[in-house]
């Protein structure tokens, strides 16, 4: 048994929980609990964005991609940069006009209350399903460490994360994200050099073997209007266009990430956080792909079979081959990524539940409802969502590759979300009924695309967004709804 490593992991889990819970004293109202009082510096928000959009799926899933393939996954990062330009120009100015707590308040301003509930409800389903996959990803790590897949082990991680999120709100989420991101990136850098040291011949041997196996291939510029082209998960065009639509949807319409942008003091700081996060994302993806490359060489030299599931390749190597203490530190770092994302999901799910559903209803019934009441309900909403995510995580064990499963689930729903947001921002004639029809049509189309075609998930958001936008525009012409004079401003 790795007693020293287990002690390292236990100390980390206790320390990060204590650190996050210390922020309880700063929670006086909903702005404090859901936006951190808009006091966090832009660089901390930028690191929190990175933690929120990567998680354990990236840490254990990305090395598996380069182990079994090459570096083509990096093509998506080009689209991530293009998306940030779109968001900074189109979305951020609208989000910083007046005080907003969730992305879906923008839909209420533009269309009305029903579309707000529909978009918010779509987010709740999307995040619950996608986060369930991430909870399962954490269970893979625990199974390696303890030699068992006991549900009780996952309960411990969920409960610890819930505790400091319940106590410290968004402030705890952001600052624990900063600590945990430094930890798991440092752990990855350390892993890179330890693995490289264990390969006879060092980097020259890695380079020779990887080149012969075409592992360094990053770009695939092939283009054709064919079934095969759209079935490829990673191509330059799929990465640039598909990655752009995917990230515009996730960072521009999903509360998990929009909440961080809204937590900045000003629009300028929000923009700085958004762009700085891209540089870190690029470095992070590249680092984990290189780790997968080193593991490919190590396994090839030793003529070892690839482990199953593929995502266990990196944590499995860490736990069995790294020196005592270092193994525990790196495993703790991987768990840190999971806890970081889980805390963000819990807070964003609670904020959407309270601000888009519970509070509007409560204020209609009693306009004098005190802020303390909503703060108390927000904390308990966090508890309820923790239970739901745990249950979804149990089901997610049968969904295949955790990284691509998470991205696929998100991509199915992102198209209709981004499509209706673009209808609100780019048109004036489309009104609420047409927008709701468009959202439903876009979602039904993407479910059919997933079940009936071989189109890669990288194209899902583009297809769903286009279908939603076109349907909404045509429906508005057919319905001829009278303008309600709403605008996002």
C-alpha positions in Angstrom: 0.0 0.0 0.0 1.1 3.6 -0.7 0.6 4.8 2.8 2.6 7.9 2.4 0.8 8.7 -0.9 -2.6 8.1 0.7 -1.6 10.4 3.6 -0.6 13.1 1.1 -4.0 12.8 -0.7 -5.9 12.9 2.6 -4.0 16.0 3.8 -4.7 17.8 0.5 -8.4 17.0 0.6 -8.7 18.2 4.2 -6.6 21.3 3.5 -8.5 22.4 0.4 -11.9 21.9 2.1 -10.8 24.0 5.1 -9.4 26.7 2.8 -12.7 26.9 0.8 -14.9 26.9 3.8 -13.1 29.9 5.3 -14.8 32.2 2.8 -18.2 31.7 4.5 -17.8 35.0 6.5 -17.8 36.9 3.2 -21.3 35.7 2.1 -23.9 38.3 3.0 -26.2 38.3 0.0 -26.8 36.6 -3.4 -24.2 38.8 -5.1 -21.6 37.6 -2.7 -22.7 34.0 -3.0 -23.1 33.8 -6.8 -20.7 36.5 -8.1 -18.1 36.6 -5.3 -19.2 40.2 -4.7 -17.4 41.0 -8.0 -14.2 41.5 -6.1 -11.9 38.8 -7.6 -9.0 40.1 -9.8 -9.1 39.3 -13.5 -6.2 36.8 -13.4 -7.9 34.7 -10.7 -11.1 34.6 -12.8 -9.0 33.6 -15.8 -7.5 30.7 -14.0 -10.9 29.8 -12.7 -12.2 29.7 -16.3 -9.4 27.3 -17.2 -10.3 25.1 -14.2 -14.0 25.1 -15.1 -13.6 24.2 -18.7 -11.0 21.5 -18.4 -11.5 19.3 -15.2 -10.6 15.7 -14.7 -11.8 14.9 -18.2 -8.9 16.8 -19.6 -6.3 15.5 -17.1 -7.1 11.8 -17.8 -8.8 12.0 -21.2 -6.2 14.1 -23.2 -3.2 11.8 -22.6 -5.4 8.9 -23.8 -6.1 10.7 -27.1 -2.4 11.1 -28.0 -1.5 7.7 -26.6 -3.9 6.1 -29.1 -3.7 8.8 -31.8 -1.8 12.1 -32.4 -1.9 15.8 -31.7 -5.0 16.6 -33.8 -7.0 17.5 -30.8 -5.1 20.8 -30.6 -6.9 22.0 -33.7 -9.9 22.7 -31.4 -7.9 25.3 -29.5 -7.7 27.5 -32.6 -11.5 27.7 -32.6 -11.4 28.4 -28.8 -9.4 31.6 -29.6 -11.8 32.7 -32.4 -14.7 32.2 -30.1 -13.2 34.4 -27.4 -13.1 37.3 -30.0 -16.8 36.7 -30.8 -17.8 36.6 -27.1 -15.8 39.8 -26.3 -17.4 41.7 -29.1 -21.0 40.3 -29.1 -21.8 39.0 -25.6 -19.8 40.8 -23.0 -21.2 44.3 -23.7 -24.7 43.0 -23.1 -23.8 41.1 -19.9 -22.4 44.3 -18.3 -25.4 46.5 -19.0 -27.1 46.5 -15.6 -26.6 43.9 -12.8 -27.0 40.3 -14.0 -26.6 37.1 -12.1 -27.1 34.5 -14.9 -26.8 34.4 -18.6 -30.5 33.7 -19.0 -31.6 37.1 -17.6 -30.4 38.4 -21.0 -33.0 36.2 -22.7 -35.7 37.6 -20.4 -34.8 41.1 -21.3 -34.9 40.3 -25.0 -37.8 37.8 -25.3 -39.6 37.3 -22.0 -40.0 35.1 -19.0 -40.8 31.8 -20.8 -37.7 31.8 -22.9 -35.7 32.6 -19.8 -37.0 29.5 -18.1 -36.5 27.4 -21.3 -32.9 28.4 -21.7 -32.2 28.1 -18.0 -33.8 24.6 -17.9 -31.8 23.5 -20.9 -28.6 24.5 -19.0 -29.7 22.6 -15.9 -30.2 19.4 -17.9 -27.0 20.0 -19.9 -24.8 20.6 -16.9 -26.3 17.8 -14.9 -25.6 15.3 -17.6 -22.1 16.6 -18.5 -21.1 16.9 -14.9 -22.2 13.4 -14.2 -19.6 12.2 -16.7 -17.0 14.2 -14.8 -18.0 12.7 -11.5 -17.5 9.3 -13.0 -14.1 10.4 -14.3 -13.1 11.1 -10.6 -14.3 7.5 -9.8 -11.7 6.2 -12.2 -8.9 7.9 -10.2 -10.3 6.6 -6.9 -10.6 3.0 -8.3 -6.9 3.1 -9.2 -5.8 4.5 -5.8 -7.9 2.2 -3.7 -8.1 -0.8 -6.0 -11.9 -0.6 -5.9 -14.7 1.3 -7.5 -16.7 1.6 -4.3 -19.4 4.3 -4.4 -18.5 5.4 -0.9 -15.2 6.8 -2.3 -17.0 9.0 -4.7 -19.3 10.1 -2.0 -16.3 11.4 0.0 -15.1 13.6 -2.9 -18.6 15.0 -3.6 -19.3 15.7 0.1 -16.0 17.5 0.6 -16.5 19.6 -2.5 -20.1 20.3 -1.5 -19.0 21.4 2.0 -16.7 24.3 0.9 -19.0 25.3 -2.0 -22.0 25.3 0.4 -20.1 27.5 2.8 -18.0 29.8 0.6 -20.0 30.3 -2.5 -18.4 31.7 -5.7 -15.5 33.3 -3.8 -14.5 29.8 -2.5 -15.0 28.4 -6.0 -12.7 31.0 -7.6 -9.9 30.8 -5.1 -9.9 27.1 -4.7 -9.8 26.9 -8.5 -6.7 29.0 -8.5 -5.0 26.8 -5.9 -6.1 23.5 -7.6 -5.1 24.6 -11.1 -1.6 25.4 -10.0 -1.5 22.1 -8.3 -2.6 19.9 -11.2 -0.5 21.7 -13.7 2.6 21.5 -11.5 1.8 17.8 -11.0 1.6 17.3 -14.8 4.9 19.1 -15.4 6.5 16.9 -12.7 5.0 13.8 -14.3 6.3 14.7 -17.7 9.9 14.8 -16.5 9.6 11.7 -14.3 8.2 9.7 -17.2 10.8 11.0 -19.6 13.5 10.0 -17.2 12.2 6.4 -17.2 12.5 6.1 -21.0 15.9 4.8 -22.1 17.4 7.2 -24.7 15.4 10.2 -23.4 13.8 12.7 -25.7 15.8 11.8 -28.9 14.3 8.3 -28.6 10.8 9.6 -28.0 11.1 11.9 -31.0 12.3 9.1 -33.3 9.6 6.7 -32.3 6.8 9.3 -32.2 7.8 10.6 -35.7 7.8 7.1 -37.1 4.3 6.6 -35.7 3.1 10.1 -37.0 2.3 11.1 -33.4 3.3 14.8 -33.9 0.7 15.3 -36.6 -1.5 18.2 -35.6 -3.2 19.6 -38.7 -5.5 17.8 -41.1 -6.4 20.3 -43.9 -8.3 17.7 -46.0 -11.7 19.0 -47.0 -14.5 17.4 -49.0 -18.3 17.5 -48.9 -18.4 13.9 -48.0 -19.7 11.7 -45.2 -16.2 10.7 -44.3 -15.1 14.3 -43.8 -17.9 15.2 -41.4 -17.4 11.9 -39.5 -13.8 12.8 -38.6 -13.7 14.1 -35.0 -10.6 16.3 -35.5 -9.7 18.3 -38.6 -8.5 21.8 -39.1 -11.9 23.0 -40.4 -13.8 21.1 -37.7 -11.4 22.5 -35.0 -11.5 26.1 -36.2 -15.3 26.3 -37.0 -16.6 23.6 -34.7 -14.3 24.7 -31.8 -15.4 28.3 -32.3 -19.1 27.4 -32.1 -18.5 25.0 -29.2 -16.7 27.6 -27.1 -19.0 30.5 -28.1 -21.8 28.4 -26.7 -20.0 27.3 -23.6 -18.5 30.6 -22.6 -21.2 32.8 -24.0 -24.4 31.0 -23.0 -23.7 28.5 -20.3 -23.9 29.7 -16.7 -21.0 27.6 -15.6 -18.6 29.9 -17.4 -20.7 33.1 -17.9 -21.0 33.3 -14.1 -17.2 33.8 -14.0 -17.3 36.5 -16.6 -20.0 38.3 -14.6 -17.9 38.0 -11.4 -15.4 40.4 -12.8 -15.4 44.0 -11.6 -15.7 45.5 -15.1 -16.2 44.4 -18.7 -12.5 45.2 -19.4 -11.4 42.9 -16.7 -13.8 40.2 -17.8 -12.3 40.4 -21.3 -8.8 40.1 -19.9 -9.8 37.0 -17.9 -11.3 35.5 -21.0 -8.3 35.9 -23.3 -5.7 35.0 -20.7 -7.5 31.8 -20.1 -6.9 30.8 -23.7 -3.1 30.9 -23.4 -3.3 28.6 -20.4 -5.7 26.2 -22.1 -3.3 25.9 -25.1 -0.4 25.1 -22.7 -2.4 22.7 -20.7 -3.7 20.7 -23.7 -0.3 20.5 -25.2 1.2 19.4 -21.9 -1.2 16.5 -21.4 -0.9 15.4 -25.1 2.9 15.3 -24.6 2.4 13.1 -21.5 0.3 10.7 -23.6 3.1 10.7 -26.1 5.7 9.7 -23.5 3.4 7.0 -22.2 3.0 5.6 -25.7 6.8 5.4 -26.1 7.1 3.8 -22.6 4.5 1.2 -23.3 5.8 0.5 -26.8 9.4 -0.1 -25.5 8.1 -2.4 -22.7 5.7 -4.1 -25.1 2.9 -3.7 -22.6 -0.8 -3.8 -23.6 -2.8 -0.6 -23.5 -4.8 -0.4 -20.2 -8.6 -0.3 -20.1 -10.3 2.0 -19.9 -7.9 4.2 -21.9 -8.4 7.1 -19.6 -6.6 5.1 -16.8 -3.3 5.2 -18.6 -2.0 8.4 -17.0 -3.2 8.1 -13.4 -2.4 4.3 -13.5 1.2 5.1 -14.5 1.5 7.8 -11.8 0.3 5.5 -9.1 2.4 2.5 -9.9 5.6 4.1 -11.2 6.2 7.4 -9.6 8.2 7.6 -6.3 6.3 7.6 -3.0 5.1 11.1 -2.1 5.3 12.3 -5.7 2.6 9.8 -6.8 0.3 11.0 -4.0 0.9 14.6 -4.9 0.1 14.1 -8.6 -3.0 12.0 -7.8 -4.1 14.7 -5.4 -3.6 17.2 -8.3 -5.8 15.1 -10.6 -8.5 15.0 -7.9 -8.1 18.7 -7.5 -9.2 19.2 -11.1 -12.3 17.1 -10.5 -13.2 19.0 -7.3 -12.5 22.3 -9.0 -15.0 21.6 -11.7 -17.6 20.0 -9.5 -17.6 23.1 -7.1 -18.1 25.4 -10.1 -21.0 23.2 -11.4 -22.7 23.1 -8.1 -22.6 26.9 -7.7 -23.8 27.6 -11.3 -26.6 25.1 -11.0 -27.7 26.6 -7.7 -27.5 30.2 -9.1 -29.7 29.3 -12.1 -32.2 27.4 -10.0 -32.6 30.4 -7.6 -32.3 33.4 -9.9 -34.1 32.1 -12.9 -36.8 29.9 -11.2 -37.2 30.3 -7.5 -36.7 34.0 -6.8 -39.0 35.3 -9.6 -41.8 33.1 -8.3 -41.1 34.0 -4.7 -41.0 37.7 -5.4 -44.4 37.6 -7.2 -45.9 35.9 -4.2 -44.2 38.2 -1.6 -42.3 41.2 -2.9 -40.8 41.8 0.5 -39.1 38.4 0.8 -35.7 39.1 2.5 -32.4 38.5 0.9 -31.4 36.2 3.8 -34.1 33.8 2.7 -32.8 33.4 -0.8 -29.2 33.0 0.5 -30.4 30.1 2.7 -32.3 28.5 -0.1 -29.3 28.9 -2.4 -27.2 26.9 -0.1 -29.7 24.1 0.1 -30.1 24.1 -3.7 -26.4 23.4 -3.8 -27.0 20.3 -1.7 -29.8 19.0 -3.9 -27.6 19.4 -7.0 -24.8 17.5 -5.4 -27.1 14.5 -4.9 -28.3 14.7 -8.5 -24.8 14.9 -9.9 -23.7 11.9 -7.9 -26.7 9.8 -9.2 -26.0 10.9 -12.8 -22.3 9.9 -12.3 -23.4 6.4 -11.4 -25.3 6.1 -14.7 -22.4 7.7 -16.7 -20.2 4.6 -16.2 -21.7 3.1 -19.4 -21.2 6.2 -21.7 -17.8 5.3 -23.2 -14.8 7.7 -23.5 -15.3 10.2 -20.7 -13.7 13.2 -22.5 -15.7 12.7 -25.8 -18.8 11.7 -23.9 -18.8 15.0 -22.0 -18.1 17.0 -25.1 -20.8 15.2 -27.1 -23.5 15.7 -24.4 -22.7 19.4 -24.2 -22.6 19.8 -28.0 -26.1 18.3 -28.5 -27.6 21.0 -26.3 -25.3 23.9 -27.0 -26.6 24.4 -30.6 -30.1 25.4 -29.5 -28.8 27.5 -26.7 -26.4 29.5 -28.9 -28.9 29.7 -31.7 -31.5 31.4 -29.5 -29.0 33.8 -28.0 -27.9 34.8 -31.5 -31.5 35.4 -32.4 -31.8 37.7 -29.5 -28.6 39.6 -30.2 -28.6 39.8 -34.0 -32.3 40.2 -34.8 -35.2 42.5 -33.8 -38.1 40.9 -35.5 -37.9 37.5 -33.9 -40.1 37.3 -30.7 -40.6 34.8 -27.9 -42.9 32.3 -29.5 -40.7 31.9 -32.6 -37.6 31.7 -30.4 -39.1 28.9 -28.4 -40.1 27.0 -31.5 -36.6 27.4 -32.8 -35.0 26.0 -29.6 -37.1 22.9 -29.6 -36.6 22.3 -33.3 -32.8 22.7 -32.9 -32.7 20.3 -30.0 -34.8 17.6 -31.7 -32.6 17.9 -34.8 -29.4 17.4 -32.8 -30.8 14.3 -31.1 -31.6 12.9 -34.5 -28.1 13.8 -35.8 -26.6 12.0 -32.8 -28.7 8.8 -33.2 -29.0 8.6 -37.0 -25.7 9.9 -38.4 -22.0 9.4 -38.1 -21.3 13.2 -38.0 -18.5 14.0 -35.4 -19.4 15.9 -32.3 -17.2 18.8 -33.4 -19.9 19.8 -35.9 -22.9 19.5 -33.6 -22.9 23.0 -32.3 -22.6 24.5 -35.8 -25.5 22.4 -37.1 -27.7 23.0 -34.1 -27.0 26.8 -34.0 -27.7 27.2 -37.7 -30.9 25.1 -37.5 -32.2 27.1 -34.5 -31.3 30.5 -36.0 -32.9 29.7 -39.4 -36.0 28.1 -37.8 -36.5 31.1 -35.5 -36.2 33.6 -38.3 -38.6 31.7 -40.6 -41.1 31.1 -37.8 -41.2 34.8 -37.0 -42.1 35.6 -40.6 -44.8 32.9 -40.5 -46.2 33.9 -37.1 -45.9 37.6 -37.6 -45.6 38.2 -33.9 -46.0 41.9 -32.9 -42.8 43.4 -31.5 -42.7 43.6 -27.7 -40.1 46.4 -28.1 -37.6 44.3 -26.1 -33.9 44.6 -26.6 -31.0 43.0 -24.8 -29.8 46.4 -23.6 
